[in-house]
Amino acid sequence: MVQFPKPYADLVARLRVPSGFLIVIVFAWLSQPTAGSLAVGLPISVLGLGLRAWAAGSLAKNRQLATGGPYAYTRNPLYVGTLLVATGLVIACRSLWLGVLFAAVFLLVYLPVIQLEEQHLRRLFPEYAAYAAQVPALFPRLRPLPQRNPNPFQVALYLTNKEYHAGVGLAAGMLFLLWKLLG
């Protein structure tokens, strides 16, 4: 993975949420959904949302290293889920430019943020290095890492991590696309 300079990674980490509002405006402007594009894109986005939910419900942030559940396949299931949600939305929108924008945001914003988070986890959990050596950052393993700590899904963690916000956001995006299709 490309190493980003820390000042740049810190900057994009701070700008990640505010820039999301700009992306919503571009999403609304460029989207040209059809019934077919919604039928293909929605299941992909829902799959990504499900992965994010599973990951959030298996993650006790800063208290325990998550190595079970989806973390037994990839170190960053929340970001893989985000990538699937975005892919589904791009397909549903039928906009090549939106796809280019989402790819650029993932490469220039999310990858540096992932690096910052990994640096934090290495400092917090001494066992992270061994885990990272066995589990890929993004592209999932075909078979899960054998687990000592299974990190079972817990609704309380899902709620604590406020993952339901992603569901609300996806629902709003899909309702907007449906409105645009029918309007």
ChimeraX attribute file (.defattr): number of C-alpha atoms within 10 A of each C-alpha:
attribute: neighborCount
match mode: 1-to-1
recipient: residues
	/A:1	7
	/A:2	8
	/A:3	9
	/A:4	15
	/A:5	10
	/A:6	13
	/A:7	9
	/A:8	13
	/A:9	21
	/A:10	15
	/A:11	13
	/A:12	20
	/A:13	17
	/A:14	12
	/A:15	12
	/A:16	14
	/A:17	10
	/A:18	10
	/A:19	13
	/A:20	12
	/A:21	11
	/A:22	10
	/A:23	15
	/A:24	12
	/A:25	10
	/A:26	14
	/A:27	22
	/A:28	15
	/A:29	10
	/A:30	16
	/A:31	22
	/A:32	17
	/A:33	25
	/A:34	18
	/A:35	12
	/A:36	11
	/A:37	17
	/A:38	22
	/A:39	14
	/A:40	15
	/A:41	23
	/A:42	21
	/A:43	16
	/A:44	22
	/A:45	26
	/A:46	19
	/A:47	16
	/A:48	24
	/A:49	25
	/A:50	17
	/A:51	21
	/A:52	27
	/A:53	25
	/A:54	24
	/A:55	28
	/A:56	26
	/A:57	23
	/A:58	25
	/A:59	25
	/A:60	17
	/A:61	13
	/A:62	11
	/A:63	9
	/A:64	13
	/A:65	19
	/A:66	22
	/A:67	25
	/A:68	23
	/A:69	22
	/A:70	26
	/A:71	28
	/A:72	26
	/A:73	23
	/A:74	25
	/A:75	25
	/A:76	23
	/A:77	25
	/A:78	23
	/A:79	21
	/A:80	20
	/A:81	23
	/A:82	21
	/A:83	21
	/A:84	23
	/A:85	25
	/A:86	23
	/A:87	21
	/A:88	24
	/A:89	31
	/A:90	28
	/A:91	25
	/A:92	28
	/A:93	26
	/A:94	20
	/A:95	17
	/A:96	13
	/A:97	14
	/A:98	23
	/A:99	18
	/A:100	12
	/A:101	16
	/A:102	19
	/A:103	16
	/A:104	12
	/A:105	17
	/A:106	17
	/A:107	13
	/A:108	15
	/A:109	21
	/A:110	20
	/A:111	20
	/A:112	24
	/A:113	23
	/A:114	18
	/A:115	19
	/A:116	17
	/A:117	14
	/A:118	18
	/A:119	12
	/A:120	12
	/A:121	18
	/A:122	14
	/A:123	12
	/A:124	14
	/A:125	13
	/A:126	11
	/A:127	12
	/A:128	17
	/A:129	13
	/A:130	9
	/A:131	17
	/A:132	15
	/A:133	9
	/A:134	15
	/A:135	20
	/A:136	16
	/A:137	21
	/A:138	17
	/A:139	13
	/A:140	18
	/A:141	16
	/A:142	9
	/A:143	8
	/A:144	17
	/A:145	19
	/A:146	11
	/A:147	12
	/A:148	8
	/A:149	13
	/A:150	16
	/A:151	21
	/A:152	15
	/A:153	18
	/A:154	16
	/A:155	14
	/A:156	13
	/A:157	19
	/A:158	20
	/A:159	14
	/A:160	15
	/A:161	18
	/A:162	14
	/A:163	19
	/A:164	16
	/A:165	11
	/A:166	15
	/A:167	17
	/A:168	11
	/A:169	11
	/A:170	19
	/A:171	14
	/A:172	12
	/A:173	18
	/A:174	20
	/A:175	12
	/A:176	15
	/A:177	23
	/A:178	16
	/A:179	11
	/A:180	15
	/A:181	15
	/A:182	10
	/A:183	6
